[in-house]
Amino acid sequence: MTHSPLHWICAAICVGLWLALVGWTIVMVRREQAAVTARAAALGQTATDTVLIAYASQTGTAEELAWQSAQALSDAGTAARPVPLSELDDVALKSARKVLFIASTTGEGDAPDNGSGFLRRQMTHSAALPNLRFAVLALGDKSYDRYCAFGRQIDAWASDSGAKPLFPRIEVDNNDPAALTLWQQQLAEMAGTENLYAWVPAAYDRWQLVRKVHLNPGSPGGEAWHLVFQPVGHSPKWEAGDIAEFALPSDAVGERVTREYSLASVPADNGAEFCVRLMTAPDGSYGLGSGWLIRDLAQGDVVDMRIRPNRSFRPAPSAAPIILIGNGTGIAGLRAHLKVERKGQAWLLFGERTRAHDDFFGEELKAMQAAGILARMDQAWSRDEGDGRYVQHLISENARDIERWIDRGAYIFVCGSLEGMSKGVHAALETVLGEERLQGLTDAGRYRRDVY
């Protein structure tokens, strides 16, 4: 296939613009770091005076709060630096004077992926931290039995290690505004100011539902729908892996709440796309979010939605191969990654109930294979006669090829159900790669999960 001179000119311009954007970002980050250092120096602060804000985040919320906290402290004249919990080691802990831990809990009391290494390396034994002052912001969901379990573990471990609390642990149920306000007040006291700005979540934008398609009529499983929204009066930007938050109307649920869904598209698609399963309770009632999106919304309706960065599920470097693993509506987050140009370097392993009814985006995926965008696709159908496999079985069956891809520098992306699929997939990957190597991939950011 040949390309016209205009094609190459356009490509060169795009590359040039991208390089300029990268350069500008680096300059701005370094400028902000220099400004923080200068403010600290003016106040006579040293590196050990810098407040470390260690975050353990699965979907980006804890990371966002860490950066907001750092900005607020910095603006008040207190040097602060966010750092993933996975990067916090003995040296950093023993040289720091103050550490703020912002920790989510995932599933039934588990640490987020970027906190699992710290849990394994540091928290299996107490450390000698008599000179450390700390505080914990624990994020959780009271509908789970082990509410805020990982944040509570960190709090107990730090106290057992001789560190002294700056103030009592603050627990946040589903981004409760009152708890977050209390956290901001405590930061203001730390900084010795009454003027610490109060941050607020990003504003919701208006989006119109323009397409609504039932993906699996006749399926033995719950209904799955493809929803497409277009922006109303704004030009959104996001990356594959980011998450959308819908604000459900208060008259529908009694109070205004946010529900999160993985984006199945990128901005070049000119719309925010989703793959949503209609959740049904034993009494026949529908899930708050899915029931509203699928049963209540009609094509043409306008909703409030915002898109939140989820850096822990962002695309791999462009030169790296990727292995995409998921089931059911988890195809949404994987589909977004397939739309990031990396011709011939993507392998999809996907599982659902039946090939006849649950082959979500099947024709599109076949077209991607034909175009060389998707190098390989393996599928499992748990309810089909003669198959009966789940996606984790595909990992075991293709163990040697998975090892080869990892040896080539591949990144693994997993998207779908937390309690069922992700645990089976994780166990299968441990068997194929070994526990130590899989943990190493996690610590290196090469094993990324968007599970719910």
TAKABEL-V669291 format. One record per pair of residues at least 12 apart in sequence whose C-alpha atoms are under 8 Angstrom apart, sorted by sequence separation. I is the first residue (numbers start at 1). J is the second residue. D is the distance in whole Angstrom. If there is no record, write none. Layout:
I;J;D / I;J;D
This chain:
54;66;7 / 70;82;6 / 138;150;8 / 139;151;7 / 170;182;8 / 184;196;8 / 213;225;6 / 214;226;6 / 246;258;5 / 247;259;7 / 262;274;7 / 278;290;5 / 279;291;7 / 379;391;7 / 53;66;6 / 138;151;5 / 170;183;7 / 212;225;7 / 213;226;5 / 245;258;6 / 246;259;5 / 261;274;7 / 277;290;7 / 278;291;6 / 380;393;8 / 137;151;7 / 138;152;7 / 155;169;7 / 184;198;7 / 212;226;6 / 213;227;7 / 245;259;5 / 246;260;6 / 276;290;7 / 380;394;7 / 67;82;6 / 136;151;7 / 211;226;8 / 212;227;5 / 245;260;5 / 261;276;8 / 379;394;8 / 53;69;8 / 66;82;6 / 211;227;6 / 212;228;7 / 244;260;6 / 245;261;7 / 278;294;7 / 378;394;7 / 53;70;7 / 181;198;8 / 210;227;8 / 211;228;5 / 243;260;7 / 244;261;5 / 136;154;8 / 209;227;7 / 210;228;6 / 211;229;7 / 243;261;6 / 244;262;6 / 136;155;6 / 167;186;7 / 209;228;6 / 210;229;6 / 243;262;5 / 244;263;6 / 331;350;8 / 135;155;8 / 209;229;4 / 210;230;7 / 242;262;7 / 243;263;6 / 63;84;8 / 208;229;5 / 209;230;7 / 241;262;7 / 242;263;6 / 321;342;8 / 207;229;6 / 208;230;5 / 241;263;7 / 315;337;7 / 324;346;7 / 328;350;8 / 148;171;7 / 207;230;5 / 208;231;6 / 240;263;7 / 318;341;8 / 319;342;7 / 322;345;6 / 323;346;6 / 324;347;6 / 325;348;6 / 326;349;7 / 327;350;5 / 328;351;7 / 134;158;8 / 207;231;5 / 208;232;7 / 240;264;8 / 318;342;6 / 321;345;5 / 322;346;5 / 323;347;5 / 324;348;5 / 325;349;5 / 326;350;5 / 327;351;5 / 328;352;5 / 206;231;6 / 207;232;5 / 240;265;7 / 315;340;8 / 320;345;7 / 321;346;6 / 322;347;6 / 323;348;6 / 324;349;6 / 325;350;6 / 326;351;7 / 327;352;6 / 205;231;8 / 206;232;5 / 240;266;6 / 323;349;8 / 348;374;8 / 355;381;6 / 51;78;8 / 53;80;7 / 55;82;7 / 205;232;8 / 206;233;8 / 239;266;6 / 346;373;7 / 347;374;6 / 350;377;8 / 354;381;5 / 50;78;7 / 51;79;6 / 52;80;6 / 53;81;6 / 54;82;6 / 55;83;6 / 56;84;6 / 86;114;5 / 238;266;7 / 239;267;8 / 344;372;5 / 345;373;7 / 346;374;5 / 347;375;6 / 348;376;6 / 349;377;6 / 350;378;6 / 351;379;6 / 352;380;6 / 353;381;5 / 354;382;7 / 50;79;5 / 51;80;4 / 52;81;5 / 53;82;5 / 54;83;5 / 55;84;5 / 56;85;5 / 85;114;6 / 86;115;5 / 89;118;8 / 129;158;8 / 134;163;7 / 205;234;8 / 238;267;7 / 331;360;8 / 343;372;6 / 344;373;5 / 345;374;7 / 346;375;5 / 347;376;5 / 348;377;5 / 349;378;5 / 350;379;5 / 351;380;5 / 352;381;5 / 353;382;5 / 354;383;6 / 355;384;7 / 392;421;7 / 403;432;7 / 422;451;7 / 49;79;7 / 50;80;5 / 51;81;6 / 52;82;6 / 53;83;6 / 54;84;5 / 55;85;5 / 56;86;8 / 84;114;7 / 85;115;5 / 86;116;7 / 88;118;7 / 132;162;8 / 133;163;6 / 134;164;6 / 135;165;6 / 237;267;6 / 259;289;6 / 343;373;4 / 344;374;6 / 345;375;6 / 346;376;7 / 347;377;6 / 348;378;6 / 349;379;6 / 350;380;6 / 351;381;6 / 352;382;6 / 353;383;5 / 354;384;6 / 391;421;8 / 395;425;8 / 403;433;7 / 50;81;7 / 52;83;7 / 54;85;5 / 84;115;8 / 86;117;6 / 87;118;8 / 123;154;8 / 126;157;6 / 130;161;7 / 131;162;8 / 132;163;5 / 133;164;5 / 134;165;5 / 135;166;6 / 138;169;7 / 140;171;7 / 141;172;8 / 142;173;6 / 236;267;7 / 342;373;7 / 343;374;7 / 344;375;5 / 351;382;7 / 353;384;7 / 86;118;5 / 90;122;8 / 126;158;8 / 129;161;6 / 130;162;5 / 131;163;7 / 132;164;6 / 133;165;6 / 134;166;5 / 135;167;6 / 136;168;8 / 137;169;6 / 138;170;6 / 139;171;6 / 140;172;6 / 141;173;5 / 341;373;8 / 343;375;8 / 392;424;6 / 396;428;6 / 85;118;6 / 89;122;8 / 99;132;7 / 101;134;7 / 103;136;7 / 105;138;8 / 127;160;8 / 128;161;5 / 129;162;5 / 130;163;5 / 131;164;8 / 133;166;6 / 134;167;8 / 135;168;7 / 136;169;5 / 137;170;5 / 138;171;5 / 139;172;5 / 140;173;5 / 141;174;6 / 392;425;5 / 395;428;6 / 396;429;8 / 399;432;6 / 414;447;8 / 418;451;5 / 419;452;8 / 43;77;8 / 45;79;8 / 54;88;7 / 94;128;8 / 97;131;6 / 98;132;6 / 99;133;6 / 100;134;6 / 101;135;6 / 102;136;6 / 103;137;6 / 104;138;6 / 105;139;6 / 106;140;8 / 123;157;6 / 126;160;6 / 127;161;5 / 128;162;6 / 129;163;5 / 130;164;7 / 135;169;6 / 136;170;6 / 137;171;6 / 138;172;6 / 139;173;6 / 140;174;6 / 391;425;7 / 395;429;7 / 412;446;6 / 413;447;6 / 414;448;6 / 415;449;6 / 416;450;7 / 417;451;6 / 418;452;5 / 94;129;6 / 97;132;5 / 98;133;5 / 99;134;5 / 100;135;5 / 101;136;5 / 102;137;5 / 103;138;5 / 104;139;5 / 105;140;6 / 126;161;5 / 127;162;8 / 137;172;7 / 139;174;7 / 253;288;7 / 338;373;8 / 393;428;8 / 411;446;5 / 412;447;5 / 413;448;5 / 414;449;5 / 415;450;5 / 416;451;5 / 417;452;5 / 66;102;7 / 93;129;7 / 96;132;7 / 97;133;6 / 98;134;6 / 99;135;7 / 100;136;6 / 101;137;6 / 102;138;6 / 103;139;6 / 104;140;6 / 108;144;6 / 139;175;7 / 338;374;7 / 392;428;6 / 396;432;7 / 410;446;7 / 411;447;6 / 412;448;6 / 413;449;6 / 414;450;6 / 415;451;5 / 416;452;6 / 40;77;7 / 65;102;8 / 94;131;8 / 100;137;8 / 102;139;8 / 107;144;8 / 108;145;7 / 109;146;5 / 395;432;8 / 411;448;8 / 413;450;8 / 414;451;7 / 36;74;6 / 39;77;6 / 40;78;7 / 94;132;7 / 108;146;6 / 109;147;7 / 351;389;8 / 352;390;7 / 39;78;8 / 40;79;6 / 63;102;8 / 93;132;8 / 108;147;8 / 109;148;7 / 110;149;7 / 111;150;6 / 351;390;6 / 352;391;8 / 39;79;7 / 62;102;6 / 109;149;5 / 110;150;6 / 230;270;7 / 231;271;7 / 252;292;8 / 351;391;5 / 62;103;6 / 109;150;6 / 230;271;5 / 248;289;7 / 350;391;6 / 37;79;7 / 62;104;6 / 105;147;8 / 229;271;5 / 230;272;6 / 349;391;7 / 36;79;6 / 105;148;6 / 204;247;8 / 228;271;6 / 229;272;5 / 36;80;8 / 52;96;7 / 104;148;7 / 105;149;6 / 228;272;6 / 229;273;6 / 248;292;8 / 51;96;7 / 54;99;7 / 105;150;5 / 228;273;4 / 349;394;7 / 50;96;7 / 51;97;7 / 52;98;6 / 53;99;6 / 54;100;6 / 55;101;6 / 56;102;6 / 57;103;7 / 58;104;7 / 104;150;7 / 105;151;7 / 137;183;7 / 227;273;6 / 228;274;7 / 349;395;8 / 48;95;6 / 49;96;7 / 50;97;8 / 51;98;5 / 52;99;5 / 53;100;5 / 54;101;5 / 55;102;5 / 56;103;5 / 57;104;6 / 103;150;7 / 104;151;7 / 226;273;7 / 227;274;5 / 48;96;5 / 49;97;6 / 50;98;7 / 51;99;6 / 52;100;6 / 53;101;6 / 54;102;6 / 55;103;6 / 56;104;6 / 58;106;7 / 103;151;5 / 226;274;6 / 227;275;6 / 48;97;6 / 49;98;7 / 51;100;7 / 53;102;7 / 102;151;8 / 225;274;8 / 226;275;5 / 227;276;8 / 101;151;8 / 225;275;6 / 226;276;7 / 224;275;7 / 225;276;5 / 224;276;5 / 225;277;6 / 277;329;7 / 101;154;8 / 224;277;4 / 225;278;8 / 276;329;6 / 58;112;5 / 223;277;6 / 224;278;6 / 275;329;5 / 56;111;8 / 57;112;6 / 58;113;6 / 222;277;6 / 223;278;5 / 275;330;8 / 56;112;6 / 57;113;8 / 58;114;7 / 222;278;6 / 247;303;8 / 248;304;8 / 275;331;7 / 56;113;8 / 57;114;7 / 222;279;7 / 246;303;8 / 247;304;6 / 275;332;6 / 56;114;6 / 57;115;8 / 222;280;8 / 246;304;6 / 247;305;6 / 274;332;6 / 56;115;5 / 246;305;4 / 55;115;8 / 245;305;6 / 246;306;7 / 244;305;7 / 245;306;5 / 244;306;6 / 245;307;6 / 244;307;4 / 245;308;7 / 243;307;6 / 244;308;6 / 327;391;7 / 242;307;7 / 243;308;5 / 326;391;7 / 242;308;6 / 243;309;6 / 325;391;8 / 242;309;5 / 243;310;6 / 264;331;8 / 265;332;8 / 241;309;8 / 242;310;5 / 262;330;8 / 264;332;4 / 225;294;7 / 238;307;7 / 241;310;6 / 242;311;7 / 263;332;6 / 264;333;5 / 239;309;8 / 241;311;7 / 262;332;6 / 263;333;6 / 264;334;7 / 265;335;7 / 266;336;6 / 238;309;7 / 242;313;7 / 262;333;5 / 264;335;6 / 265;336;5 / 241;313;5 / 242;314;7 / 264;336;5 / 240;313;8 / 241;314;5 / 263;336;7 / 266;339;7 / 240;314;6 / 241;315;7 / 265;339;7 / 239;314;7 / 240;315;6 / 239;315;8 / 62;139;8 / 334;413;8 / 334;414;8 / 334;415;7 / 333;415;6 / 321;405;7 / 331;415;7 / 330;415;5 / 331;416;7 / 330;416;4 / 212;299;7 / 321;408;8 / 323;410;7 / 325;412;8 / 329;416;6 / 330;417;7 / 209;297;8 / 211;299;6 / 321;409;7 / 322;410;5 / 323;411;6 / 324;412;6 / 325;413;6 / 326;414;6 / 327;415;7 / 328;416;7 / 209;298;7 / 210;299;5 / 320;409;6 / 321;410;4 / 322;411;5 / 323;412;5 / 324;413;5 / 325;414;5 / 326;415;5 / 327;416;6 / 209;299;5 / 210;300;6 / 320;410;6 / 321;411;6 / 322;412;6 / 323;413;6 / 324;414;6 / 325;415;7 / 326;416;5 / 327;417;7 / 208;299;8 / 209;300;5 / 320;411;7 / 322;413;7 / 208;300;6 / 209;301;6 / 241;333;6 / 208;301;6 / 209;302;6 / 240;333;7 / 208;302;4 / 209;303;8 / 327;421;7 / 207;302;5 / 208;303;6 / 241;336;7 / 316;411;7 / 326;421;7 / 206;302;6 / 207;303;5 / 240;336;5 / 241;337;7 / 326;422;8 / 206;303;6 / 207;304;6 / 240;337;6 / 206;304;5 / 207;305;7 / 205;304;6 / 206;305;6 / 204;304;5 / 205;305;5 / 240;340;7 / 313;413;8 / 204;305;5 / 205;306;6 / 204;306;5 / 203;306;7 / 202;306;7 / 224;329;7 / 78;191;6 / 73;187;7 / 77;191;7 / 69;184;8 / 73;188;8 / 76;191;6 / 76;193;7 / 333;450;7 / 69;187;8 / 73;191;6 / 76;195;8 / 76;196;6 / 75;196;8 / 330;451;8 / 73;196;7 / 72;196;6 / 72;197;6 / 316;446;8 / 68;199;7 / 221;353;7 / 220;353;7 / 312;445;8 / 219;353;8 / 219;354;7 / 313;448;6 / 312;448;6 / 313;449;6 / 312;449;8 / 313;450;7 / 219;357;5 / 218;357;6 / 219;358;7 / 217;357;6 / 216;357;5 / 215;357;8 / 216;358;5 / 215;358;7 / 216;359;8 / 216;360;8 / 215;360;6 / 59;243;8 / 262;450;8 / 241;450;8 / 60;308;8 / 60;309;6 / 60;310;5 / 59;310;6 / 60;311;7 / 60;312;7 / 59;312;7 / 58;312;7 / 59;313;8 / 57;312;8 / 107;418;7 / 107;419;7 / 117;439;7 / 117;443;7 / 114;442;7 / 113;442;7 / 114;443;7 / 113;448;8 / 113;449;8 / 107;452;8 / 86;443;7 / 58;449;8 / 59;450;7 / 58;450;7
